[in-house]
Amino acid sequence: MKELVEVIAKSLVDNPDEVTVVETETAKGTVIELRVAPDDMGKVIGKQGRIAKALRTVVKAAASRDDKKVIVEIQQ
């Protein structure tokens, strides 16, 4: 899942070198933390959060094949 989020995020932003993705396992499931440059935050979130929602939907669909719960957090 980490690689999927990283590829999608890097294709959206102007500074792909500043994209970092950290994957951690918790009791609730897998948490994927996405960090981008402050200038690129709007590009990852999108108008009214549409891109962020689409990113979460794609990850959730990919995770459902393995019966896993994945949470995507976008951080600055």
C-alpha positions, 0 to 999 in steps of 0.5 A: 500500500505504501508504494501505491500512495507514494506513486500517486502522490509523487505524480500529483505534486511539483516537488516529488522529492519531498514526498515521504510515506510511512507505514505503521501497523496499529491495533486498528489496522495499517496507518499510512502517513503521507507528508508533502511540501507545504506548497503541494498540500493543496494539490494532494487534498484538492478542492473540498478534499476530493483528491484526498478522498479519491486517494483513500478510496483507491487505497481502501479498494486495494486493501480490501483484496487482502481483507485489511483496514488501511487509514491514510493520513495526510500530514504537513 
